[in-house]
Amino acid sequence: MTETASRRTRRKTVLLSLFVLFLLPVAARAAFFAFEERPRSFRDADWSSVGRLPAAAAHPDARVLVLSGRTGGWKGVVAVHSWIVFKRENAKTWTRYDVVGWGSPVRLNGWAPDGRWYGTPPTVVADLHGAEAQALIPKIEQTVKEYRYANYGDYRIWPGPNSNTFVATVLRAIPELQTTMPPNAIGRDFRPGPYAGWSDSGTGIEASLWGLLGVKIGWVEGLEFNVLGLVAGLDIREPGIKLPGFGRVGLDLWTANAATLAPR
């Protein structure tokens, strides 16, 4: 085989891999999405509590949760919205932080802590109780206070900074949580410049160009390839695959349904 033919073969292999790993899953998810019954607008959507998170006064332990729900419109084909919920020990109320794309980005208690997002019940990304949760809450509050994209006009849907960028920033401040955001949390990998170093969980390494192109490998993150914010890869810790649009697909329920919001 000539050098020219070899280059063509490699190029075809790369293009085919990109198609299979990134474009084909998005096209399949879009086909499913087209037949789903979804709210037509922000006003039509159900934002109410799913009723599974107990009243804060009835749950004395400190608790920290990371939640996500599929976003609205055609963004919902590929992306979820994520937020942080917590309460201190014996606190009488829950605290919820989101970032949104209108007005002042950082919102405090804009919705019920376990509220639906665009009609979608939340899934649990992380859930920590007791003394460990209590110790993390000051770090969370300090990170929220110092979030650099908290001004009018800072929000950007793609590649970020958006709601998932905000939650990822919090998780980087509390690697003790040992978690990673859903693969379809587009914007989670956004950074203001090129980055090479520890992954968000501190259990692996990562290299990224502004969140548009990157790779991660680690115990919590598994193996991930990021192309234009779309993520494909493998989960090592809990075997499964990660596909654009679908998120993580495995035999286990990596993101539990809303029923797991009840106290354990």
ZAGUGU-746716 format. One record per residue: y, x, z of N, C-alpha, C in turn. Coordinates in nm, 2 decimals. Layout:
ZAGUGU-746716
ATOM   n.py   n.px   n.pz  ca.py  ca.px  ca.pz   c.py   c.px   c.pz
ATOM      Y      X      Z      Y      X      Z      Y      X      Z
...
***
This chain:
ZAGUGU-746716
ATOM   n.py   n.px   n.pz  ca.py  ca.px  ca.pz   c.py   c.px   c.pz
ATOM  -0.12   0.08   0.00   0.00   0.00   0.00   0.12   0.09   0.00
ATOM   0.22   0.06  -0.09   0.34   0.14  -0.10   0.43   0.11   0.02
ATOM   0.53   0.20   0.04   0.62   0.18   0.15   0.70   0.05   0.13
ATOM   0.74   0.02   0.01   0.81  -0.11  -0.02   0.73  -0.23   0.02
ATOM   0.61  -0.23  -0.03   0.52  -0.34   0.00   0.49  -0.36   0.15
ATOM   0.48  -0.24   0.22   0.47  -0.24   0.37   0.59  -0.31   0.44
ATOM   0.71  -0.27   0.39   0.83  -0.33   0.45   0.83  -0.48   0.43
ATOM   0.79  -0.52   0.31   0.79  -0.67   0.28   0.69  -0.74   0.37
ATOM   0.58  -0.68   0.39   0.48  -0.74   0.47   0.53  -0.75   0.62
ATOM   0.59  -0.65   0.67   0.65  -0.65   0.80   0.76  -0.76   0.81
ATOM   0.84  -0.77   0.71   0.95  -0.87   0.71   0.89  -1.01   0.71
ATOM   0.79  -1.03   0.63   0.72  -1.16   0.62   0.66  -1.20   0.76
ATOM   0.60  -1.10   0.82   0.54  -1.12   0.95   0.64  -1.16   1.06
ATOM   0.75  -1.09   1.06   0.86  -1.12   1.15   0.91  -1.26   1.13
ATOM   0.94  -1.29   1.00   0.99  -1.43   0.97   0.90  -1.54   1.00
ATOM   0.77  -1.52   0.98   0.66  -1.62   1.01   0.66  -1.63   1.16
ATOM   0.66  -1.52   1.24   0.66  -1.53   1.38   0.78  -1.61   1.44
ATOM   0.90  -1.58   1.38   1.01  -1.66   1.43   1.00  -1.80   1.40
ATOM   0.95  -1.84   1.28   0.93  -1.98   1.25   0.83  -2.05   1.34
ATOM   0.71  -1.98   1.37   0.61  -2.04   1.45   0.66  -2.05   1.59
ATOM   0.72  -1.95   1.65   0.76  -1.95   1.79   0.88  -2.02   1.82
ATOM   0.98  -2.03   1.73   1.11  -2.09   1.76   1.14  -2.21   1.68
ATOM   1.13  -2.21   1.55   1.18  -2.32   1.47   1.07  -2.44   1.47
ATOM   0.95  -2.41   1.46   0.85  -2.51   1.45   0.84  -2.60   1.58
ATOM   0.85  -2.54   1.70   0.85  -2.62   1.82   0.98  -2.71   1.83
ATOM   1.09  -2.65   1.79   1.22  -2.73   1.79   1.20  -2.85   1.70
ATOM   1.15  -2.83   1.58   1.13  -2.94   1.48   1.03  -3.04   1.54
ATOM   0.93  -3.00   1.60   0.83  -3.10   1.66   0.90  -3.17   1.78
ATOM   0.97  -3.11   1.86   1.04  -3.17   1.97   1.14  -3.27   1.92
ATOM   1.21  -3.24   1.81   1.31  -3.33   1.75   1.24  -3.45   1.70
ATOM   1.12  -3.44   1.64   1.05  -3.55   1.59   1.01  -3.65   1.70
ATOM   0.96  -3.59   1.81   0.93  -3.68   1.93   1.06  -3.75   1.98
ATOM   1.17  -3.67   1.99   1.29  -3.72   2.04   1.35  -3.83   1.96
ATOM   1.33  -3.83   1.83   1.38  -3.94   1.75   1.32  -4.07   1.78
ATOM   1.20  -4.07   1.83   1.13  -4.20   1.86   1.14  -4.24   2.01
ATOM   1.20  -4.15   2.09   1.22  -4.19   2.23   1.33  -4.29   2.25
ATOM   1.32  -4.37   2.35   1.43  -4.46   2.38   1.52  -4.39   2.47
ATOM   1.65  -4.36   2.43   1.74  -4.28   2.50   1.87  -4.36   2.51
ATOM   1.95  -4.34   2.62   2.08  -4.40   2.62   2.17  -4.35   2.51
ATOM   2.25  -4.44   2.46   2.34  -4.41   2.34   2.46  -4.33   2.38
ATOM   2.50  -4.34   2.50   2.63  -4.27   2.54   2.62  -4.25   2.69
ATOM   2.72  -4.17   2.74   2.73  -4.14   2.88   2.74  -4.27   2.96
ATOM   2.81  -4.37   2.92   2.83  -4.49   2.99   2.70  -4.57   3.00
ATOM   2.62  -4.56   2.90   2.49  -4.64   2.89   2.38  -4.58   2.98
ATOM   2.40  -4.45   3.02   2.29  -4.38   3.09   2.28  -4.43   3.23
ATOM   2.17  -4.41   3.29   2.14  -4.44   3.43   2.16  -4.31   3.51
ATOM   2.25  -4.31   3.60   2.28  -4.19   3.68   2.24  -4.21   3.83
ATOM   2.16  -4.31   3.86   2.13  -4.35   4.00   2.03  -4.26   4.06
ATOM   2.02  -4.26   4.19   1.92  -4.19   4.26   1.78  -4.24   4.23
ATOM   1.68  -4.15   4.22   1.54  -4.19   4.20   1.48  -4.24   4.33
ATOM   1.56  -4.22   4.45   1.51  -4.27   4.58   1.40  -4.20   4.64
ATOM   1.38  -4.07   4.60   1.27  -3.99   4.66   1.31  -3.89   4.76
ATOM   1.44  -3.85   4.75   1.49  -3.75   4.85   1.53  -3.83   4.98
ATOM   1.48  -3.79   5.09   1.51  -3.86   5.21   1.66  -3.85   5.25
ATOM   1.71  -3.95   5.33   1.84  -3.93   5.39   1.85  -3.80   5.47
ATOM   1.96  -3.74   5.46   1.97  -3.60   5.53   1.94  -3.61   5.68
ATOM   1.99  -3.72   5.74   1.97  -3.74   5.88   1.83  -3.76   5.92
ATOM   1.75  -3.80   5.82   1.60  -3.83   5.85   1.52  -3.70   5.82
ATOM   1.58  -3.60   5.78   1.51  -3.48   5.74   1.58  -3.36   5.80
ATOM   1.55  -3.33   5.93   1.63  -3.23   6.01   1.63  -3.09   5.96
ATOM   1.52  -3.05   5.89   1.51  -2.91   5.85   1.61  -2.88   5.74
ATOM   1.65  -2.75   5.74   1.73  -2.70   5.62   1.65  -2.71   5.50
ATOM   1.71  -2.73   5.38   1.64  -2.74   5.26   1.73  -2.70   5.14
ATOM   1.67  -2.63   5.05   1.74  -2.59   4.92   1.65  -2.63   4.81
ATOM   1.71  -2.70   4.71   1.64  -2.74   4.59   1.72  -2.70   4.47
ATOM   1.65  -2.66   4.36   1.70  -2.65   4.23   1.64  -2.76   4.14
ATOM   1.72  -2.84   4.08   1.67  -2.95   4.00   1.72  -2.95   3.86
ATOM   1.65  -3.01   3.77   1.70  -3.02   3.63   1.65  -3.15   3.57
ATOM   1.73  -3.19   3.47   1.69  -3.31   3.39   1.74  -3.29   3.25
ATOM   1.67  -3.35   3.16   1.70  -3.34   3.01   1.84  -3.40   2.99
ATOM   1.92  -3.32   2.91   2.06  -3.37   2.89   2.06  -3.47   2.78
ATOM   2.18  -3.52   2.75   2.20  -3.63   2.66   2.23  -3.59   2.52
ATOM   2.22  -3.69   2.43   2.25  -3.67   2.29   2.14  -3.58   2.23
ATOM   2.18  -3.52   2.11   2.08  -3.44   2.04   2.07  -3.30   2.11
ATOM   2.15  -3.27   2.21   2.13  -3.15   2.29   2.00  -3.17   2.37
ATOM   1.96  -3.29   2.40   1.84  -3.31   2.47   1.71  -3.27   2.40
ATOM   1.72  -3.24   2.27   1.61  -3.19   2.20   1.57  -3.05   2.25
ATOM   1.66  -2.97   2.29   1.64  -2.83   2.32   1.68  -2.79   2.47
ATOM   1.75  -2.88   2.54   1.82  -2.83   2.66   1.80  -2.93   2.78
ATOM   1.80  -2.87   2.90   1.81  -2.95   3.02   1.94  -2.91   3.09
ATOM   1.98  -2.99   3.18   2.10  -2.96   3.27   2.04  -2.93   3.41
ATOM   2.09  -2.83   3.48   2.04  -2.79   3.61   2.15  -2.80   3.72
ATOM   2.11  -2.82   3.84   2.20  -2.83   3.95   2.13  -2.78   4.08
ATOM   2.22  -2.76   4.18   2.18  -2.71   4.32   2.20  -2.82   4.42
ATOM   2.10  -2.84   4.51   2.11  -2.93   4.62   2.07  -2.86   4.75
ATOM   2.14  -2.88   4.86   2.10  -2.82   4.98   2.15  -2.90   5.10
ATOM   2.10  -2.87   5.22   2.15  -2.92   5.35   2.11  -2.82   5.45
ATOM   2.20  -2.80   5.55   2.18  -2.72   5.66   2.09  -2.79   5.76
ATOM   2.03  -2.72   5.86   1.95  -2.78   5.96   2.04  -2.88   6.04
ATOM   1.98  -3.00   6.05   2.05  -3.12   6.12   2.17  -3.17   6.06
ATOM   2.20  -3.13   5.93   2.32  -3.18   5.86   2.30  -3.33   5.83
ATOM   2.41  -3.40   5.83   2.40  -3.55   5.81   2.41  -3.59   5.66
ATOM   2.44  -3.49   5.58   2.46  -3.52   5.43   2.40  -3.41   5.35
ATOM   2.36  -3.44   5.23   2.32  -3.34   5.13   2.45  -3.29   5.06
ATOM   2.44  -3.17   5.01   2.54  -3.11   4.92   2.48  -3.08   4.78
ATOM   2.56  -3.13   4.68   2.51  -3.10   4.54   2.62  -3.04   4.47
ATOM   2.59  -2.93   4.39   2.68  -2.86   4.30   2.63  -2.87   4.16
ATOM   2.72  -2.91   4.07   2.69  -2.90   3.93   2.81  -2.83   3.86
ATOM   2.79  -2.79   3.73   2.89  -2.76   3.64   2.89  -2.85   3.52
ATOM   3.00  -2.90   3.48   3.01  -2.99   3.37   3.11  -2.95   3.27
ATOM   3.11  -3.01   3.15   3.20  -2.97   3.04   3.33  -3.04   3.03
ATOM   3.37  -3.11   3.13   3.50  -3.18   3.12   3.57  -3.16   3.25
ATOM   3.70  -3.15   3.24   3.79  -3.13   3.36   3.75  -3.00   3.43
ATOM   3.77  -3.00   3.56   3.73  -2.88   3.64   3.58  -2.86   3.64
ATOM   3.53  -2.75   3.59   3.38  -2.74   3.57   3.29  -2.76   3.69
ATOM   3.33  -2.70   3.81   3.24  -2.71   3.92   3.26  -2.84   4.00
ATOM   3.16  -2.92   4.01   3.17  -3.05   4.08   3.09  -3.05   4.21
ATOM   3.15  -3.10   4.31   3.08  -3.12   4.44   3.05  -3.26   4.46
ATOM   2.92  -3.29   4.48   2.87  -3.43   4.51   2.92  -3.53   4.40
ATOM   2.92  -3.49   4.28   2.96  -3.59   4.17   2.86  -3.69   4.15
ATOM   2.73  -3.67   4.18   2.62  -3.76   4.16   2.53  -3.76   4.29
ATOM   2.44  -3.85   4.30   2.34  -3.85   4.40   2.26  -3.72   4.40
ATOM   2.22  -3.66   4.51   2.15  -3.54   4.50   2.02  -3.54   4.42
ATOM   1.95  -3.66   4.42   1.83  -3.67   4.34   1.86  -3.77   4.22
ATOM   1.98  -3.77   4.17   2.02  -3.87   4.07   1.95  -3.83   3.93
ATOM   1.93  -3.93   3.85   1.89  -3.91   3.72   2.00  -3.84   3.64
ATOM   1.96  -3.77   3.54   2.06  -3.71   3.45   2.04  -3.77   3.31
ATOM   2.14  -3.84   3.26   2.13  -3.91   3.14   2.00  -4.00   3.13
ATOM   1.97  -4.06   3.25   1.86  -4.15   3.26   1.72  -4.08   3.28
ATOM   1.72  -3.95   3.28   1.60  -3.87   3.30   1.58  -3.84   3.45
ATOM   1.47  -3.88   3.52   1.44  -3.84   3.65   1.44  -3.69   3.67
ATOM   1.49  -3.63   3.77   1.50  -3.49   3.79   1.36  -3.43   3.81
ATOM   1.34  -3.30   3.77   1.22  -3.23   3.80   1.26  -3.11   3.89
ATOM   1.17  -3.07   3.97   1.19  -2.97   4.07   1.16  -2.83   4.02
ATOM   1.26  -2.75   4.02   1.24  -2.61   3.98   1.21  -2.52   4.10
ATOM   1.27  -2.55   4.21   1.25  -2.47   4.33   1.28  -2.56   4.45
ATOM   1.20  -2.54   4.56   1.22  -2.62   4.68   1.18  -2.54   4.80
ATOM   1.28  -2.51   4.89   1.25  -2.42   5.00   1.30  -2.49   5.13
ATOM   1.22  -2.49   5.24   1.25  -2.56   5.36   1.27  -2.46   5.48
ATOM   1.33  -2.51   5.59   1.32  -2.44   5.71   1.42  -2.32   5.72
ATOM   1.38  -2.22   5.81   1.46  -2.11   5.84   1.50  -2.03   5.71
ATOM   1.40  -2.01   5.62   1.43  -1.94   5.50   1.54  -2.01   5.42
ATOM   1.54  -2.14   5.41   1.64  -2.21   5.34   1.78  -2.20   5.41
ATOM   1.77  -2.21   5.54   1.90  -2.20   5.62   1.96  -2.06   5.60
ATOM   1.88  -1.96   5.58   1.94  -1.82   5.56   2.00  -1.81   5.43
ATOM   1.96  -1.88   5.33   2.01  -1.87   5.19   2.14  -1.95   5.17
ATOM   2.16  -2.05   5.24   2.27  -2.14   5.22   2.41  -2.07   5.22
ATOM   2.44  -1.98   5.31   2.57  -1.91   5.31   2.58  -1.83   5.18
ATOM   2.48  -1.77   5.13   2.48  -1.70   5.01   2.51  -1.79   4.89
ATOM   2.45  -1.91   4.89   2.48  -2.00   4.78   2.63  -2.04   4.78
ATOM   2.68  -2.08   4.90   2.82  -2.12   4.91   2.91  -2.01   4.87
ATOM   2.89  -1.89   4.91   2.97  -1.78   4.87   2.97  -1.76   4.72
ATOM   2.85  -1.77   4.66   2.84  -1.75   4.51   2.91  -1.87   4.44
ATOM   2.90  -1.99   4.49   2.98  -2.10   4.43   3.13  -2.07   4.44
ATOM   3.17  -2.03   4.55   3.31  -2.00   4.57   3.37  -1.89   4.48
ATOM   3.28  -1.80   4.45   3.32  -1.68   4.36   3.29  -1.70   4.22
ATOM   3.23  -1.81   4.18   3.19  -1.83   4.04   3.30  -1.81   3.94
ATOM   3.29  -1.72   3.85   3.40  -1.67   3.77   3.44  -1.77   3.66
ATOM   3.36  -1.87   3.63   3.39  -1.96   3.52   3.42  -2.10   3.58
ATOM   3.50  -2.10   3.68   3.53  -2.23   3.75   3.66  -2.29   3.71
ATOM   3.73  -2.24   3.60   3.86  -2.29   3.56   3.85  -2.38   3.44
ATOM   3.95  -2.46   3.43   3.96  -2.55   3.31   3.95  -2.47   3.18
ATOM   3.86  -2.51   3.09   3.85  -2.45   2.97   3.74  -2.34   2.97
ATOM   3.68  -2.30   3.08   3.58  -2.20   3.09   3.45  -2.24   3.03
ATOM   3.42  -2.37   3.04   3.29  -2.42   3.00   3.27  -2.41   2.85
ATOM   3.15  -2.37   2.82   3.11  -2.36   2.67   2.96  -2.40   2.66
ATOM   2.93  -2.50   2.58   2.79  -2.55   2.57   2.70  -2.44   2.53
ATOM   2.73  -2.36   2.43   2.64  -2.26   2.38   2.73  -2.14   2.34
ATOM   2.69  -2.02   2.37   2.56  -1.98   2.44   2.58  -1.99   2.60
ATOM   2.70  -2.03   2.64   2.74  -2.04   2.78   2.88  -1.98   2.79
ATOM   2.94  -1.99   2.91   2.88  -2.04   3.04   2.88  -2.19   3.05
ATOM   2.77  -2.24   3.09   2.75  -2.39   3.11   2.68  -2.42   3.24
ATOM   2.63  -2.54   3.25   2.56  -2.57   3.38   2.45  -2.48   3.42
ATOM   2.37  -2.44   3.32   2.26  -2.35   3.35   2.30  -2.21   3.38
ATOM   2.41  -2.17   3.32   2.47  -2.04   3.36   2.51  -2.04   3.51
ATOM   2.57  -2.15   3.55   2.61  -2.16   3.69   2.49  -2.15   3.79
ATOM   2.38  -2.22   3.76   2.27  -2.22   3.85   2.20  -2.08   3.84
ATOM   2.19  -2.02   3.72   2.14  -1.89   3.71   2.22  -1.79   3.79
ATOM   2.35  -1.80   3.80   2.43  -1.71   3.88   2.40  -1.73   4.02
ATOM   2.38  -1.85   4.07   2.34  -1.87   4.21   2.20  -1.81   4.24
ATOM   2.10  -1.83   4.14   1.97  -1.77   4.17   1.97  -1.62   4.17
ATOM   2.06  -1.56   4.09   2.07  -1.41   4.10   2.12  -1.36   4.23
ATOM   2.20  -1.45   4.30   2.25  -1.41   4.43   2.14  -1.43   4.54
ATOM   2.04  -1.51   4.51   1.93  -1.53   4.61   1.79  -1.51   4.55
ATOM   1.77  -1.38   4.51   1.64  -1.35   4.45   1.52  -1.38   4.55
ATOM   1.55  -1.40   4.68   1.45  -1.43   4.77   1.38  -1.56   4.74
ATOM   1.44  -1.65   4.66   1.38  -1.78   4.62   1.27  -1.76   4.53
ATOM   1.26  -1.64   4.46   1.15  -1.61   4.38   1.12  -1.72   4.27
ATOM   1.22  -1.75   4.20   1.20  -1.86   4.10   1.27  -1.82   3.97
ATOM   1.24  -1.89   3.86   1.30  -1.88   3.74   1.33  -2.01   3.68
ATOM   1.44  -2.03   3.61   1.48  -2.15   3.55   1.39  -2.19   3.43
ATOM   1.39  -2.32   3.40   1.31  -2.36   3.28   1.34  -2.29   3.16
ATOM   1.25  -2.26   3.07   1.28  -2.19   2.95   1.38  -2.27   2.86
ATOM   1.39  -2.40   2.87   1.48  -2.48   2.79   1.61  -2.51   2.87
ATOM   1.64  -2.43   2.97   1.77  -2.43   3.03   1.87  -2.34   2.96
ATOM   1.91  -2.38   2.84   1.99  -2.30   2.75   2.12  -2.26   2.82
ATOM   2.16  -2.14   2.82   2.27  -2.09   2.89   2.24  -2.01   3.01
ATOM   2.12  -2.02   3.06   2.08  -1.95   3.18   2.09  -1.80   3.16
ATOM   2.07  -1.75   3.04   2.07  -1.60   3.02   2.20  -1.55   2.97
ATOM   2.30  -1.64   2.97   2.44  -1.59   2.92   2.49  -1.49   3.02
ATOM   2.55  -1.38   2.97   2.62  -1.29   3.05   2.74  -1.24   2.97
ATOM   2.85  -1.20   3.03   2.97  -1.16   2.96   2.96  -1.04   2.87
ATOM   2.85  -0.97   2.88   2.83  -0.85   2.80   2.68  -0.81   2.80
ATOM   2.65  -0.71   2.73   2.51  -0.66   2.72   2.46  -0.63   2.86
ATOM   2.33  -0.65   2.89   2.27  -0.63   3.02   2.13  -0.57   3.01
ATOM   2.10  -0.47   3.09   1.97  -0.42   3.11   1.95  -0.39   3.26
ATOM   1.84  -0.44   3.31   1.82  -0.42   3.46   1.72  -0.52   3.51
ATOM   1.73  -0.54   3.64   1.63  -0.63   3.71   1.65  -0.78   3.65
ATOM   1.54  -0.85   3.65   1.54  -0.99   3.62   1.60  -1.07   3.73
ATOM   1.63  -1.20   3.71   1.69  -1.28   3.82   1.61  -1.28   3.94
ATOM   1.48  -1.29   3.93   1.40  -1.30   4.05   1.38  -1.16   4.12
ATOM   1.41  -1.06   4.06   1.39  -0.92   4.11   1.25  -0.87   4.10
ATOM   1.16  -0.95   4.02   1.02  -0.91   4.01   0.99  -0.85   3.87
ATOM   1.10  -0.82   3.79   1.07  -0.77   3.66   1.20  -0.71   3.60
ATOM   1.20  -0.68   3.47   1.31  -0.62   3.41   1.35  -0.71   3.29
ATOM   1.48  -0.69   3.25   1.54  -0.78   3.14   1.63  -0.70   3.06
ATOM   1.64  -0.73   2.93   1.74  -0.67   2.85   1.80  -0.79   2.77
ATOM   1.93  -0.80   2.76   1.99  -0.91   2.69   2.13  -0.87   2.63
ATOM   2.15  -0.93   2.51   2.28  -0.92   2.45   2.35  -1.06   2.46
ATOM   2.44  -1.07   2.56   2.52  -1.19   2.58   2.44  -1.32   2.59
ATOM   2.31  -1.31   2.62   2.23  -1.43   2.63   2.18  -1.48   2.49
ATOM   2.22  -1.41   2.38   2.18  -1.45   2.25   2.06  -1.39   2.20
ATOM   2.02  -1.27   2.25   1.90  -1.20   2.21   1.85  -1.12   2.33
ATOM   1.73  -1.14   2.36   1.68  -1.07   2.48   1.53  -1.08   2.50
ATOM   1.49  -1.00   2.60   1.35  -1.00   2.64   1.34  -0.98   2.79
ATOM   1.24  -1.05   2.85   1.22  -1.03   3.00   1.07  -1.01   3.02
ATOM   1.03  -0.93   3.12   0.89  -0.93   3.16   0.89  -0.91   3.31
ATOM   0.82  -0.99   3.38   0.81  -0.98   3.53   0.71  -1.08   3.58
ATOM   0.68  -1.07   3.71   0.58  -1.15   3.77   0.62  -1.30   3.77
ATOM   0.75  -1.32   3.81   0.80  -1.46   3.81   0.84  -1.51   3.68
ATOM   0.91  -1.43   3.60   0.95  -1.47   3.47   0.84  -1.47   3.36
ATOM   0.74  -1.39   3.38   0.64  -1.38   3.28   0.69  -1.29   3.16
ATOM   0.65  -1.33   3.04   0.70  -1.26   2.92   0.78  -1.36   2.84
ATOM   0.91  -1.32   2.82   1.00  -1.42   2.75   1.08  -1.34   2.64
ATOM   1.09  -1.41   2.52   1.17  -1.36   2.42   1.28  -1.47   2.39
ATOM   1.40  -1.42   2.39   1.52  -1.51   2.37   1.58  -1.48   2.23
ATOM   1.59  -1.59   2.15   1.65  -1.57   2.02   1.76  -1.69   2.01
ATOM   1.88  -1.65   2.01   1.99  -1.75   2.00   1.99  -1.85   2.11
ATOM   1.94  -1.81   2.23   1.93  -1.90   2.34   1.80  -1.98   2.35
ATOM   1.72  -1.98   2.25   1.59  -2.04   2.25   1.48  -1.94   2.31
ATOM   1.40  -1.99   2.40   1.31  -1.90   2.47   1.16  -1.94   2.43
ATOM   1.08  -1.84   2.40   0.94  -1.85   2.38   0.87  -1.74   2.46
ATOM   0.75  -1.77   2.51   0.69  -1.66   2.59   0.56  -1.71   2.66
ATOM   0.52  -1.64   2.76   0.40  -1.66   2.84   0.43  -1.66   2.98
ATOM   0.37  -1.75   3.06   0.38  -1.75   3.20   0.26  -1.68   3.25
ATOM   0.28  -1.57   3.33   0.17  -1.49   3.38   0.12  -1.54   3.52
ATOM   0.22  -1.57   3.61   0.18  -1.61   3.74   0.10  -1.74   3.75
ATOM   0.14  -1.84   3.67   0.07  -1.97   3.66   0.05  -1.99   3.51
ATOM  -0.06  -1.95   3.45  -0.08  -1.94   3.31  -0.03  -2.06   3.23
ATOM   0.05  -2.03   3.13   0.10  -2.13   3.04   0.18  -2.07   2.93
ATOM   0.23  -2.15   2.84   0.32  -2.09   2.74   0.45  -2.16   2.75
ATOM   0.55  -2.09   2.70   0.69  -2.14   2.70   0.74  -2.16   2.55
ATOM   0.78  -2.28   2.53   0.82  -2.31   2.39   0.96  -2.37   2.38
ATOM   1.04  -2.33   2.29   1.17  -2.40   2.27   1.16  -2.55   2.26
ATOM   1.25  -2.62   2.33   1.24  -2.77   2.33   1.15  -2.83   2.43
ATOM   1.03  -2.77   2.44   0.93  -2.83   2.53   0.94  -2.77   2.67
ATOM   0.99  -2.65   2.68   0.99  -2.58   2.81   0.86  -2.51   2.83
ATOM   0.81  -2.52   2.96   0.68  -2.46   2.99   0.57  -2.56   2.97
ATOM   0.46  -2.52   2.90   0.34  -2.60   2.88   0.22  -2.53   2.94
ATOM   0.16  -2.60   3.04   0.04  -2.54   3.10  -0.05  -2.65   3.16
ATOM  -0.16  -2.61   3.21  -0.25  -2.71   3.27  -0.20  -2.76   3.41
ATOM  -0.12  -2.68   3.48  -0.06  -2.72   3.60   0.07  -2.78   3.58
ATOM   0.13  -2.84   3.68   0.26  -2.91   3.66   0.37  -2.81   3.72
ATOM   0.42  -2.72   3.64   0.51  -2.62   3.69   0.64  -2.68   3.74
ATOM   0.69  -2.78   3.66   0.80  -2.86   3.71   0.75  -2.99   3.76
ATOM   0.74  -3.01   3.89   0.69  -3.13   3.95   0.78  -3.25   3.91
ATOM   0.72  -3.37   3.92   0.80  -3.49   3.89   0.88  -3.52   4.02
ATOM   0.96  -3.63   4.01   1.05  -3.66   4.11   0.98  -3.70   4.24
ATOM   0.85  -3.73   4.23   0.78  -3.77   4.36   0.77  -3.65   4.46
ATOM   0.78  -3.53   4.41   0.77  -3.42   4.50   0.90  -3.40   4.58
ATOM   1.00  -3.48   4.55   1.12  -3.47   4.63   1.11  -3.52   4.77
ATOM   1.00  -3.59   4.79   0.98  -3.64   4.93   0.95  -3.53   5.02
ATOM   0.98  -3.54   5.15   0.95  -3.43   5.24   0.81  -3.40   5.26
ATOM   0.77  -3.27   5.27   0.63  -3.23   5.28   0.59  -3.22   5.43
***
